[in-house]
Amino acid sequence: MATSLEDLLPPISADQPCGVNLEYDADFHALEQAATGKPEQQYGGIIIAAEAPDWLLVERLASALLTRTKDLRVMIHLCLAWTHLRDLRGYLDGLNLLEQTLTQYGSQVFPQFDIEGEPDPYLRINALAALGDQAVVGEAVQTAIIVRTTGGEISLRDACALLDRSRSECPGFPGGRAQLVDELSKTDQPACQTIRALASGIARLRDSIVRMLGEEGLPEMGHLLKCMTALAEVGARVDAKNASGEFDAGPSGQAQTSGSAGTPALQDGRIRCREEALAALRRVQEYFREHEPGHPAPLMLERVQRVIAMNFLEILEDLAPDCLGPVRNILGTSDPIA
């Protein structure tokens, strides 16, 4: 069954490149039902928990339908399934499928622009609205994991919050902003390449929609585009530094680059900012994990990294919460911990 981007782009047939309208087909309704999942149910005193969609089933149903029709609604269901199954890589493939289909087939794509000879763009506008920041696809992208390390993982939403400094730390990703910048600077990694492709991919799709429907047809994707651009710019800044050939003389007099991929440089071995300090702590963690795997130092260093962004009372609450009351009495404050 066709599940790759390349398999889904060719014409369905010579005389009907986009196939037929399957809006009332049983398989179309099965896809919509599968993508919805099952809501919570109650029978008397028995509560049956809600069930999330089976995204492999959604992928299979959507892929099968796309061998018979080129329908934006089906493609968006497939984009949603791919995002849940493959995070940002799946989202990128879904956007590319939509953009290339619109570019190649234009007005022939379902739902069609003309209904009984009258222009009716709203079926297409409503279908594409699912891509918006607050809609189903946009929400799935916000929760997609963009970086996984041995120490944790971080979603797109949390990564953007760290970059714009609206958050100083995220549970499950103890290195915080410094580690995120470190990971995004590894521009040869597939995740970083996907982020950079998405920044331009969203812009291309929006251009295709404007050509077809005008500005009023655009889904609200401003926040996603802003996030992708900010993430991509982290790696772009590192590329620019490497391309410019910036270097410093190391302690031995040998030329050294001012920053290796993913790690802030320490000139003359000295730490000059918090991000370099956090990077040094992570290197110590990596040493112990590789050479002394039974040593507790990495666990303690994770806690050190977590408290660096905290104020005094937050650190005290983290390390010795029972002491917080007396200290507040001494300081004469009752401010809650944020």
Secondary structure as UniProt FT lines:
FT   HELIX           5..8
FT   TURN            17..18
FT   TURN            23..24
FT   HELIX           26..36
FT   STRAND          41..43
FT   TURN            44..45
FT   STRAND          46..48
FT   HELIX           55..65
FT   TURN            66..68
FT   HELIX           72..105
FT   HELIX           106..108
FT   STRAND          114..115
FT   TURN            116..117
FT   STRAND          118..119
FT   HELIX           122..128
FT   HELIX           129..131
FT   TURN            133..134
FT   HELIX           136..142
FT   STRAND          145..149
FT   TURN            150..151
FT   STRAND          152..155
FT   HELIX           156..163
FT   TURN            164..165
FT   TURN            171..172
FT   TURN            174..175
FT   HELIX           176..184
FT   TURN            187..188
FT   HELIX           190..213
FT   HELIX           215..217
FT   HELIX           222..244
FT   STRAND          247..249
FT   TURN            251..252
FT   STRAND          255..257
FT   STRAND          259..260
FT   TURN            261..262
FT   STRAND          263..264
FT   HELIX           267..269
FT   HELIX           274..291
FT   TURN            293..294
FT   HELIX           297..308
FT   HELIX           312..319
FT   HELIX           321..323
FT   HELIX           324..331
//
